């Protein structure tokens, strides 16, 4: 066995589906603490009462774009509408449809034969590849550790009123939502629907866009221009691209506008005396927040730029990847190569690049 994925969440799972195009389950070792790849995502989606996926036509774990979930929805509903919407990048499967899709893939792809329930806290380069914390040495390793933890602003830690949006919660009569991205916008609607008076506290006005980064950065042309940026320019661009955002549309705006007219929704500069404070502030950021990545960087003196490990365009680590071995990053840690790396599309982008590296090594 020469290939390993560290991380059994959705990024690792999607990468696994791509590797299965050419590798058998017995040729891939997946290390993670949960065998269910959707476990963490399911809990977070349930916490914010998410009903639909933000992702569009490519928002699935299959290695190729077509046929995706829209094709299955068209067959099930006996209507061409989902397929037409998919071609127009307007198809948004429900959370239940997506979770059922993950379960089908899990059952038929041999995932259970590859998963090893074990935590990997250290990756060390060796002559033969990479040692994974005593669990074996592998020539090709993809690190997909996921988000390093929930982010709660320092000034709110220890406040008994505080709950993170991705933790289970109900709604008090008065609610302050801290944040301005998709989770925050979802929580505004949830709390208003529950009858609460809602205050929005935000550091900046959210960007209104359909995807979590502009659509251009999902294209080859947009990525080529992004990859030509120097370290300082790319860091600044990522800061801009990853600003809080949520989609445009009446479904988002009308409930808030109506509540504002009724005096039940307003924007304030700081947390006030609400009975409940919901931190829709996402995750901790940067490789330093992840002990595995921080140790990897320090022990191998890897190049970094601000919060990011510097990567090649295919999300591999230049100093540790050569004609004999490959070390790649997937998920949020691969944003240096693909700004939307924490999406399913981003996971597939990384996985295909990783598979190309494996092919290249095999032909040498």
C-alpha positions as CSV (number, residue, x, y, z in Angstrom):
1,X,0.0,0.0,0.0
2,X,1.5,3.3,-1.1
3,X,-1.3,5.9,-0.9
4,X,-2.8,7.4,2.3
5,X,-5.3,10.1,3.1
6,X,-5.2,11.7,6.5
7,X,-8.7,12.9,7.3
8,X,-11.9,11.0,6.9
9,X,-14.3,14.0,6.4
10,X,-15.9,15.1,3.2
11,X,-12.6,16.5,1.6
12,X,-10.9,13.1,2.3
13,X,-13.9,11.2,1.1
14,X,-14.2,13.2,-2.1
15,X,-10.5,12.7,-2.8
16,X,-11.0,9.0,-2.2
17,X,-13.7,8.7,-4.8
18,X,-11.3,10.3,-7.3
19,X,-8.5,7.9,-6.4
20,X,-10.9,5.0,-6.9
21,X,-10.9,5.7,-10.6
22,X,-7.6,3.9,-10.7
23,X,-6.9,2.4,-7.3
24,X,-8.6,-0.4,-5.4
25,X,-9.7,0.1,-1.7
26,X,-6.8,-2.1,-0.5
27,X,-4.4,0.3,-2.2
28,X,-5.6,3.3,-0.2
29,X,-5.4,3.8,3.6
30,X,-7.7,6.5,5.1
31,X,-6.9,7.6,8.6
32,X,-9.6,9.4,10.6
33,X,-11.5,9.5,13.9
34,X,-14.9,8.9,12.4
35,X,-15.8,6.3,9.7
36,X,-18.8,8.4,8.6
37,X,-17.4,11.0,6.2
38,X,-20.4,13.3,6.7
39,X,-20.5,13.1,10.5
40,X,-19.0,16.5,11.3
41,X,-20.7,18.2,8.4
42,X,-24.1,16.7,9.3
43,X,-23.9,18.0,12.9
44,X,-23.1,21.5,11.7
45,X,-25.8,21.6,9.0
46,X,-28.3,20.4,11.6
47,X,-27.2,23.0,14.1
48,X,-28.0,25.9,11.7
49,X,-31.1,24.1,10.2
50,X,-29.6,24.1,6.8
51,X,-32.0,22.8,4.1
52,X,-30.2,23.3,0.8
53,X,-26.6,23.1,-0.4
54,X,-25.0,26.4,-1.3
55,X,-22.9,24.6,-3.9
56,X,-24.4,24.2,-7.4
57,X,-24.1,21.6,-10.2
58,X,-20.7,20.2,-9.0
59,X,-21.7,20.0,-5.4
60,X,-21.3,16.3,-5.0
61,X,-18.6,13.8,-4.2
62,X,-18.4,12.0,-7.5
63,X,-15.0,12.4,-9.3
64,X,-16.6,13.8,-12.5
65,X,-19.1,16.5,-13.0
66,X,-21.7,14.5,-14.9
67,X,-23.8,12.7,-14.0
68,X,-24.3,14.4,-10.7
69,X,-27.2,14.8,-8.3
70,X,-29.3,16.7,-10.8
71,X,-29.4,13.7,-13.1
72,X,-30.6,11.5,-10.2
73,X,-33.2,14.2,-9.2
74,X,-34.5,14.4,-12.8
75,X,-35.0,10.6,-12.9
76,X,-36.6,10.5,-9.4
77,X,-39.0,13.5,-10.0
78,X,-39.6,12.5,-13.7
79,X,-39.0,16.2,-14.6
80,X,-36.2,17.8,-16.6
81,X,-36.2,20.8,-14.3
82,X,-33.2,19.7,-12.1
83,X,-31.1,18.8,-15.1
84,X,-31.8,22.1,-16.9
85,X,-31.0,24.0,-13.6
86,X,-27.7,22.0,-13.4
87,X,-26.6,23.1,-16.9
88,X,-27.3,26.7,-15.8
89,X,-25.4,26.3,-12.5
90,X,-28.6,26.8,-10.6
91,X,-29.3,23.4,-9.1
92,X,-29.1,23.2,-5.3
93,X,-29.8,19.8,-3.9
94,X,-31.3,19.5,-0.4
95,X,-29.2,18.5,2.5
96,X,-31.1,15.2,2.7
97,X,-30.4,14.5,-1.0
98,X,-26.7,15.2,-0.4
99,X,-26.5,13.0,2.7
100,X,-28.2,10.1,0.9
101,X,-25.7,10.6,-2.0
102,X,-22.8,10.3,0.5
103,X,-24.2,7.2,2.0
104,X,-24.6,5.5,-1.4
105,X,-21.1,6.3,-2.3
106,X,-19.8,5.1,1.0
107,X,-21.5,1.7,0.5
108,X,-20.4,1.1,-3.1
109,X,-16.9,2.5,-3.1
110,X,-15.2,0.3,-0.6
111,X,-14.7,3.1,1.9
112,X,-15.1,0.9,4.9
113,X,-12.2,-1.4,3.6
114,X,-9.9,1.6,3.5
115,X,-10.7,3.5,6.7
116,X,-8.6,3.0,9.7
117,X,-9.9,4.7,12.8
118,X,-6.8,6.4,14.1
119,X,-5.6,9.9,14.7
120,X,-2.4,11.0,13.0
121,X,-0.7,13.9,14.8
122,X,2.6,13.9,13.0
123,X,3.8,13.4,9.4
124,X,7.5,13.0,8.9
125,X,9.4,12.8,5.6
126,X,11.6,9.7,5.1
127,X,13.6,8.3,2.3
128,X,10.7,6.0,1.3
129,X,8.0,8.6,1.6
130,X,6.2,9.8,4.7
131,X,5.8,8.1,8.1
132,X,2.4,8.7,9.6
133,X,2.8,8.8,13.3
134,X,3.9,5.1,13.4
135,X,1.0,3.9,11.4
136,X,3.1,3.1,8.4
137,X,5.2,4.7,5.6
138,X,3.5,5.8,2.4
139,X,4.9,7.3,-0.8
140,X,1.9,9.4,-1.6
141,X,0.0,11.2,1.2
142,X,-2.9,13.7,1.0
143,X,-3.6,15.6,4.2
144,X,-7.2,16.6,4.6
145,X,-7.5,17.4,8.3
146,X,-10.5,19.6,8.0
147,X,-11.2,22.8,9.9
148,X,-9.1,23.2,13.0
149,X,-11.9,24.1,15.4
150,X,-14.8,26.6,15.9
151,X,-13.9,30.2,16.2
152,X,-15.3,32.2,19.2
153,X,-14.1,35.8,19.5
154,X,-11.8,36.2,22.5
155,X,-14.0,38.9,24.1
156,X,-17.0,36.5,24.2
157,X,-15.3,33.4,25.6
158,X,-16.7,32.5,29.0
159,X,-19.9,34.5,28.4
160,X,-22.8,32.2,29.6
161,X,-25.1,33.5,26.8
162,X,-22.8,32.4,24.0
163,X,-23.3,29.4,21.7
164,X,-21.6,28.8,18.4
165,X,-23.9,28.5,15.4
166,X,-22.5,25.1,14.6
167,X,-23.4,23.7,18.0
168,X,-26.9,22.5,18.9
169,X,-29.1,25.3,20.1
170,X,-32.6,26.7,20.2
171,X,-33.5,30.5,20.2
172,X,-34.2,32.9,23.1
173,X,-36.6,35.8,22.8
174,X,-33.8,38.2,22.1
175,X,-30.8,37.1,20.0
176,X,-27.6,38.7,18.9
177,X,-25.9,37.1,15.9
178,X,-22.2,37.8,15.6
179,X,-20.9,37.4,12.0
180,X,-21.9,38.2,8.5
181,X,-21.5,35.1,6.3
182,X,-23.8,32.3,5.3
183,X,-24.2,30.8,8.8
184,X,-25.0,34.3,10.2
185,X,-27.6,35.0,7.5
186,X,-29.2,31.6,8.1
187,X,-29.3,32.3,11.8
188,X,-31.0,35.6,11.3
189,X,-33.8,33.8,9.4
190,X,-34.0,30.9,12.0
191,X,-34.3,33.2,15.0
192,X,-36.8,35.5,13.3
193,X,-38.9,32.5,12.3
194,X,-38.8,31.4,15.9
195,X,-40.3,34.8,16.9
196,X,-37.1,36.3,18.3
197,X,-36.0,39.9,18.2
198,X,-32.6,39.8,16.3
199,X,-29.6,42.0,16.5
200,X,-26.8,41.6,13.9
201,X,-23.3,42.5,15.0
202,X,-20.7,42.5,12.1
203,X,-17.3,43.9,11.5
204,X,-18.0,44.5,7.8
205,X,-20.9,44.4,5.4
206,X,-21.2,40.9,3.8
207,X,-20.5,40.3,0.2
208,X,-23.6,39.1,-1.7
209,X,-22.6,36.3,-4.1
210,X,-23.9,32.8,-4.9
211,X,-20.8,30.8,-4.1
212,X,-18.3,31.3,-1.3
213,X,-15.8,32.8,-3.7
214,X,-16.5,34.5,-7.0
215,X,-17.4,32.1,-9.8
216,X,-14.3,33.1,-11.9
217,X,-12.1,31.3,-9.4
218,X,-13.7,28.0,-10.2
219,X,-12.5,28.3,-13.8
220,X,-9.1,27.5,-15.4
221,X,-8.6,31.1,-16.6
222,X,-9.3,32.5,-13.2
223,X,-7.1,30.0,-11.5
224,X,-4.2,30.6,-13.9
225,X,-4.3,34.4,-13.1
226,X,-4.5,33.6,-9.4
227,X,-1.5,31.2,-9.6
228,X,0.6,34.0,-11.2
229,X,0.3,36.2,-8.2
230,X,3.3,36.6,-5.9
231,X,3.1,35.7,-2.2
232,X,2.1,39.2,-0.9
233,X,-0.4,39.7,-3.7
234,X,-1.9,36.2,-3.3
235,X,-2.2,36.6,0.5
236,X,-4.0,39.9,0.0
237,X,-6.3,38.4,-2.7
238,X,-7.2,35.5,-0.4
239,X,-8.1,37.9,2.4
240,X,-10.5,39.6,0.0
241,X,-11.9,36.5,-1.6
242,X,-12.6,34.8,1.8
243,X,-14.6,37.7,3.3
244,X,-18.0,36.8,4.7
245,X,-20.7,36.3,2.1
246,X,-24.1,34.9,1.4
247,X,-26.3,34.6,-1.7
248,X,-28.5,37.2,-3.2
249,X,-32.3,36.7,-3.4
250,X,-35.7,37.4,-2.0
251,X,-35.7,34.3,0.2
252,X,-32.8,35.9,2.2
253,X,-33.9,39.6,2.0
254,X,-37.6,39.7,2.4
255,X,-37.8,38.1,6.0
256,X,-35.1,40.5,7.2
257,X,-36.6,43.5,5.6
258,X,-40.0,42.7,7.0
259,X,-38.6,42.1,10.5
260,X,-36.7,45.4,10.3
261,X,-39.9,47.3,9.4
262,X,-41.6,45.6,12.4
263,X,-38.7,46.6,14.7
264,X,-37.5,43.0,15.2
265,X,-34.2,43.2,13.3
266,X,-31.4,45.8,13.5
267,X,-27.7,46.1,13.1
268,X,-25.5,47.2,16.0
269,X,-21.8,47.8,16.4
270,X,-21.3,45.6,19.5
271,X,-22.9,42.8,21.5
272,X,-25.7,44.2,23.7
273,X,-27.9,42.8,26.4
274,X,-29.6,40.1,24.4
275,X,-30.5,36.9,26.3
276,X,-28.6,34.8,23.7
277,X,-25.5,35.5,21.7
278,X,-24.9,33.2,18.6
279,X,-21.3,33.3,17.2
280,X,-21.7,32.6,13.5
281,X,-18.0,33.2,13.2
282,X,-16.9,30.1,11.4
283,X,-13.7,28.3,12.2
284,X,-10.3,29.1,13.5
285,X,-8.0,30.1,10.6
286,X,-4.5,29.3,9.5
287,X,-2.1,26.4,9.6
288,X,-0.9,27.4,13.1
289,X,-4.4,26.5,14.4
290,X,-3.9,22.9,13.3
291,X,-1.3,21.0,15.4
292,X,-0.6,18.5,12.6
293,X,0.1,21.2,10.0
294,X,2.0,23.4,12.4
295,X,4.3,20.6,13.3
296,X,4.8,19.6,9.7
297,X,5.8,23.2,8.8
298,X,8.2,23.6,11.8
299,X,9.9,20.2,11.4
300,X,10.5,20.5,7.7
301,X,11.0,24.3,7.5
302,X,8.2,24.7,4.9
303,X,7.6,28.0,3.2
304,X,4.5,29.8,4.4
305,X,2.8,33.1,3.7
306,X,0.7,34.6,6.6
307,X,-1.9,31.9,7.4
308,X,-1.1,29.6,4.5
309,X,1.4,26.9,3.6
310,X,2.8,27.8,0.2
311,X,1.8,25.1,-2.3
312,X,2.2,24.3,-6.0
313,X,-0.8,24.9,-8.3
314,X,-1.9,21.3,-7.8
315,X,-1.9,21.8,-3.9
316,X,1.2,19.7,-3.4
317,X,4.0,20.8,-1.0
318,X,7.0,21.7,-3.2
319,X,9.8,20.9,-0.7
320,X,8.4,17.4,0.0
321,X,7.2,16.4,-3.4
322,X,9.4,15.0,-6.2
323,X,9.5,12.2,-8.8
324,X,9.3,9.5,-6.1
325,X,6.8,10.8,-3.5
326,X,3.9,13.2,-3.1
327,X,2.6,15.3,-0.2
328,X,-0.6,17.2,-0.9
329,X,-3.0,19.3,1.2
330,X,-6.8,19.2,0.7
331,X,-9.7,21.1,2.2
332,X,-9.4,24.5,3.7
333,X,-5.6,24.0,4.1
334,X,-5.3,24.0,0.3
335,X,-6.6,27.5,-0.3
336,X,-3.2,28.7,-1.5
337,X,-3.7,26.6,-4.6
338,X,-7.5,26.8,-4.9
339,X,-9.3,29.6,-3.1
340,X,-12.5,27.6,-2.7
341,X,-10.6,24.5,-1.6
342,X,-13.0,23.9,1.3
343,X,-15.8,23.1,-1.2
344,X,-16.6,19.8,-2.8
345,X,-15.4,21.3,-6.2
346,X,-12.1,22.2,-4.5
347,X,-11.7,18.7,-3.0
348,X,-12.1,17.3,-6.5
349,X,-9.6,19.8,-8.0
350,X,-7.0,18.7,-5.4
351,X,-7.7,15.0,-5.8
352,X,-7.3,15.0,-9.6
353,X,-3.9,16.8,-9.2
354,X,-2.9,14.3,-6.6
355,X,-3.8,11.4,-8.9
356,X,-1.8,12.9,-11.7
357,X,1.3,13.0,-9.4
358,X,0.7,9.3,-8.6
359,X,0.5,8.4,-12.3
360,X,3.7,10.3,-13.0
361,X,5.6,8.5,-10.3
362,X,4.3,5.1,-11.7
363,X,5.7,5.9,-15.2
364,X,9.3,6.7,-13.9
